[in-house]
Amino acid sequence: MISYDLVQPWPEGFVVVGDAASAFNPVYGHGMSVAARNALSVRNGLRRHGDAAGVARIIQASVTAGGLDAWQLAVGQDLRSQQRLEGRTPDLKSRLLYAYGDRMARVARGRQDLFALQLDVYTLSSPTSRVFSPRAVLATLLGPVDPPLAEPPFTAAEQSVLAY
Ligand SMILES: Cc1cc2nc3c(=O)[nH]c(=O)nc-3n(C[C@H](O)[C@H](O)[C@H](O)COP(=O)(O)OP(=O)(O)OC[C@H]3O[C@@H](n4cnc5c(N)ncnc54)[C@H](O)[C@@H]3O)c2cc1C
């Protein structure tokens, strides 16, 4: 992710959007949502400021802000994968965050309210800070934590489709 709005000087009438401003690992499925937010930044910026001097930088700052949550989510996961691949031990803060995220994912399997909250955050429908809301922290800590699945949770009918 490049914070183009920090570049000095910034040309008038020029805004960088979409993957050119922030390209994400496709596994997270966030690129098009962020690109759509970028389009809204352009529309809203032009509506509010018209062609006033400096409007491109204002819009560019809004574009940067629109990708921060997706960036935060992606960087956390990508960093973890890289640390695993390289056999590096994460620092204490990262270990705590990973443990919290893992536990939340396991509890969410059996708690619809926590699952909905997690899904909202992962689909960028809610701010990432919601995973640390008192409700989410309590649910994550209190559980219950379902045991890991021993086999795929499919019905016989679903299994037959898969076999086909
Ligand atoms: C394999 C893969 C899977 C993905 N899956 C998802 C997903 O499930 N969900 C999701 O939200 N996002 C996904 N993404 C990300 C998403 O595709 C991008 O974030 C999104 O397409 C970015 O839009 P864009 O307009 O910035 O760039 P693009 O869609 O890449 O559009 C850029 C366009 O500019 C054209 N172009 C390039 N150079 C020039 C030139 N010199 N002159 C003229 N035209 C030019 C290109 O041909 C292209 O048509 C995925 C990406 C990949 C690679």
The ligand as an SDF file (V2000), in Angstrom:
LIG
                    3D

 53 58  0  0  0  0  0  0  0  0999 V2000
   -6.3870  -14.0500   -9.0680 C   0  0  0  0  0  0  0  0  0  0  0  0
   -7.0950  -12.8720   -8.4180 C   0  0  0  0  0  0  0  0  0  0  0  0
   -8.2650  -13.0890   -7.6920 C   0  0  0  0  0  0  0  0  0  0  0  0
   -8.9210  -12.0270   -7.0800 C   0  0  0  0  0  0  0  0  0  0  0  0
  -10.0540  -12.2740   -6.3550 N   0  0  0  0  0  0  0  0  0  0  0  0
  -10.6960  -11.2500   -5.7740 C   0  0  0  0  0  0  0  0  0  0  0  0
  -11.9070  -11.4670   -5.0380 C   0  0  0  0  0  0  0  0  0  0  0  0
  -12.3880  -12.5880   -4.8960 O   0  0  0  0  0  0  0  0  0  0  0  0
  -12.5130  -10.3810   -4.5000 N   0  0  0  0  0  0  0  0  0  0  0  0
  -12.0070   -9.1190   -4.6140 C   0  0  0  0  0  0  0  0  0  0  0  0
  -12.6030   -8.1740   -4.0940 O   0  0  0  0  0  0  0  0  0  0  0  0
  -10.8680   -8.8920   -5.3010 N   0  0  0  0  0  0  0  0  0  0  0  0
  -10.2080   -9.9110   -5.8900 C   0  0  0  0  0  0  0  0  0  0  0  0
   -9.0640   -9.6660   -6.5970 N   0  0  0  0  0  0  0  0  0  0  0  0
   -8.5450   -8.2890   -6.6790 C   0  0  0  0  0  0  0  0  0  0  0  0
   -9.3060   -7.4870   -7.7170 C   0  0  0  0  0  0  0  0  0  0  0  0
   -9.3140   -8.1740   -8.9500 O   0  0  0  0  0  0  0  0  0  0  0  0
   -8.6070   -6.1430   -7.8850 C   0  0  0  0  0  0  0  0  0  0  0  0
   -8.4420   -5.5400   -6.6110 O   0  0  0  0  0  0  0  0  0  0  0  0
   -9.4130   -5.1850   -8.7700 C   0  0  0  0  0  0  0  0  0  0  0  0
   -9.6150   -5.7660  -10.0220 O   0  0  0  0  0  0  0  0  0  0  0  0
   -8.6470   -3.8670   -8.9050 C   0  0  0  0  0  0  0  0  0  0  0  0
   -9.2910   -3.0620   -9.8450 O   0  0  0  0  0  0  0  0  0  0  0  0
   -8.4640   -1.9940  -10.6600 P   0  0  0  0  0  0  0  0  0  0  0  0
   -9.4640   -1.2850  -11.5210 O   0  0  0  0  0  0  0  0  0  0  0  0
   -7.6300   -1.1800   -9.7370 O   0  0  0  0  0  0  0  0  0  0  0  0
   -7.4260   -2.8030  -11.5410 O   0  0  0  0  0  0  0  0  0  0  0  0
   -7.7160   -3.8440  -12.7290 P   0  0  0  0  0  0  0  0  0  0  0  0
   -9.0020   -4.5800  -12.5200 O   0  0  0  0  0  0  0  0  0  0  0  0
   -6.4620   -4.6410  -12.8490 O   0  0  0  0  0  0  0  0  0  0  0  0
   -7.9000   -2.9000  -14.0010 O   0  0  0  0  0  0  0  0  0  0  0  0
   -6.8100   -2.2530  -14.5850 C   0  0  0  0  0  0  0  0  0  0  0  0
   -7.1010   -2.1640  -16.0830 C   0  0  0  0  0  0  0  0  0  0  0  0
   -6.1510   -1.2990  -16.6900 O   0  0  0  0  0  0  0  0  0  0  0  0
   -5.7200   -1.8970  -17.8820 C   0  0  0  0  0  0  0  0  0  0  0  0
   -4.4010   -1.3440  -18.2030 N   0  0  0  0  0  0  0  0  0  0  0  0
   -3.2030   -1.6420  -17.6390 C   0  0  0  0  0  0  0  0  0  0  0  0
   -2.2270   -0.9090  -18.2010 N   0  0  0  0  0  0  0  0  0  0  0  0
   -2.8020   -0.1390  -19.1250 C   0  0  0  0  0  0  0  0  0  0  0  0
   -2.3160    0.8430  -20.0410 C   0  0  0  0  0  0  0  0  0  0  0  0
   -1.0230    1.1600  -20.0870 N   0  0  0  0  0  0  0  0  0  0  0  0
   -3.2080    1.4510  -20.8500 N   0  0  0  0  0  0  0  0  0  0  0  0
   -4.5150    1.1430  -20.7980 C   0  0  0  0  0  0  0  0  0  0  0  0
   -5.0470    0.2370  -19.9470 N   0  0  0  0  0  0  0  0  0  0  0  0
   -4.1940   -0.3990  -19.1260 C   0  0  0  0  0  0  0  0  0  0  0  0
   -5.7060   -3.3910  -17.5980 C   0  0  0  0  0  0  0  0  0  0  0  0
   -5.7820   -4.1240  -18.8060 O   0  0  0  0  0  0  0  0  0  0  0  0
   -6.9860   -3.5360  -16.7630 C   0  0  0  0  0  0  0  0  0  0  0  0
   -8.1250   -3.7270  -17.5650 O   0  0  0  0  0  0  0  0  0  0  0  0
   -8.4010  -10.7170   -7.2190 C   0  0  0  0  0  0  0  0  0  0  0  0
   -7.2200  -10.4930   -7.9650 C   0  0  0  0  0  0  0  0  0  0  0  0
   -6.5810  -11.5590   -8.5460 C   0  0  0  0  0  0  0  0  0  0  0  0
   -5.3250  -11.2940   -9.3570 C   0  0  0  0  0  0  0  0  0  0  0  0
  1  2  1  0
  2  3  1  0
  2 52  2  0
  3  4  2  0
  4  5  1  0
  4 50  1  0
  5  6  2  0
  6  7  1  0
  6 13  1  0
  7  8  2  0
  7  9  1  0
  9 10  1  0
 10 11  2  0
 10 12  1  0
 12 13  2  0
 13 14  1  0
 14 15  1  0
 14 50  1  0
 15 16  1  0
 16 17  1  0
 16 18  1  0
 18 19  1  0
 18 20  1  0
 20 21  1  0
 20 22  1  0
 22 23  1  0
 23 24  1  0
 24 25  2  0
 24 26  1  0
 24 27  1  0
 27 28  1  0
 28 29  2  0
 28 30  1  0
 28 31  1  0
 31 32  1  0
 32 33  1  0
 33 34  1  0
 33 48  1  0
 34 35  1  0
 35 36  1  0
 35 46  1  0
 36 37  1  0
 36 45  1  0
 37 38  2  0
 38 39  1  0
 39 40  1  0
 39 45  2  0
 40 41  1  0
 40 42  2  0
 42 43  1  0
 43 44  2  0
 44 45  1  0
 46 47  1  0
 46 48  1  0
 48 49  1  0
 50 51  2  0
 51 52  1  0
 52 53  1  0
M  END
$$$$
